[in-house]
Amino acid sequence: MNFSSYHIQPSLLSALEKEGYIEMTPIQEKSLPLALKGVSLLCKSATGSGKTHAFLIPLIETLDQNYSGIQKVILVPTAELVYQCANFLKNLKKHLDTFQVIALTTAEDRNFSLKNLKNAKEPTIVVSTPGRAKDLFLSEKRDFSMQVSTLVLDEADMLLESSYFEDVQVIYTLLHPRQVLVYTATMKEHEINRFAKYLKIPKIIECDDPFNTKNVVHQWIDIRHLDKKEALYRYLMEVKPYFAVVFMSSKKEIEKLDDFLNEKGVSTLLLSGNLDTRKRNAILKKLSYGEHPLLLASDVASRGIDFQDVSHVLSLDLPKDLDYYFHRAGRTGRNSKKGISVIFKDKDSIEMEKLQKKIHFQTFILKEDGLKEIKERKKPTKKRNENLQKEIHHQIRKIKSKTKTAQKKRIRVAIIKAEKAHKKKIIRENLKAKRNSSR
């Protein structure tokens, strides 16, 4: 279904088309009609399924052009997501020019924003982390207009964490929004119900399975005999991915990896929590221009950021919270494109076993002569079929005993006898088939 199916202003439809958004994704199709009517929603959908534009479109569409001031507030957990979400809005604004966007990530942003808000001549959408938003709304210099109709909480499972949620509560109480839109990829069922109840959200929409992104092929590579950094370098030299994102849980380890690859002559960009906002934004801008084929990132960068055209996601370790693996993998296979998510495995682990129960992995081993696929051995199927059941019934019908005890015993013996005979028959058939296939 196209966006034009809904009563969206022609200028916004034209802006969406110019930015390449014509057909709706399932989450957009399910949530847009209700969001446009002002209904509060909690939406759960797979990473890369189009959640951001599912809330940006109704926000822009429902702006009151007769009121100049803050009307919509979007809260996200990281500075990277503030940058990305604000850029999506600014890209649409280029074709519309009917609202202003305020992005808050630093103290400098706050001072600059206070000036812009004081002299606002357009409807305003604020994109911020919870801490910066609270600071803005509780500021002593708050001499700007504000009538917030919609509050958006994106990456809501992360905003539920104690380090964010206190600020979210303060903002929610302060703003009293008429509509609350909540979006998540991996929030647990009990958290969904608790969050919906607290925010008085009447409608919950669940779409897609975050563990089963159809566009992503999952692989793990056995590197037990290699150092991880060396294994990654060999993989990059052999596969030569178009645009790869490499993840590690530890900031220190990702920095060591950066040094190692640079010494090998590999050009990289490093995105971690240690960077200041200016450097972080510069890196994100470079990535938006497609300047570098290899990005090294800590798990913070896996949350919701839409890197364009990622062909490979490479995990050199598994995060403690396995949900983060799906956020990592979700950086590829976006917008109906295909992608590969690879885990470099140097030992067996409970976490890996858990993942293998949820998703199918192609398995490889990295050797000096290259990357080799390990084919799965098909287990012979147990042929407990109709022939066995017929044999059992045949044996039982022959039994005639005067006492029930004797009859039960003879039935048990008959069943065991039939099963043994059937098993021998199947073994003979399998051996015969194996001999024929080897000729």
Secondary structure, DSSP 4 states (H G I P E B T S, - for coil): -BGGGS---HHHHHHHHHTT--BPPHHHHHHHHHHHTT--EEEEE-TTSSHHHHHHHHHHHT--TT--EEEEEEE-SSHHHHHHHHHHHHHHHHHH-SSEEEEESSHHHHHHHHHHHHT--SEEEEEE-HHHHHHHHT-TT--S-EEEEEEEEESHHHHTSHHHHHHHHHHHHHH--SEEEEEESS--HHHHHHHHHHTT--EEEEES-TT--TTEEEEEEE-TTS-HHHHHHHHHHHH--SSEEEE-S-HHHHHHHHHHHHHTT---EEE-TTS-HHHHHHHHHHHHTT--SEEEE-GGGGSS---TT--EEEESS--SSTHHHHHHHTTSS-TT--EEEEEEESS--HHHHHHHHHS-EEEEEEETTEEEE-PPPPPPPP---HHHHHHHHHHHHT---SSHHHHHHHHHHHHHHHHHHHHHHHHHHHHHHHHHHT-
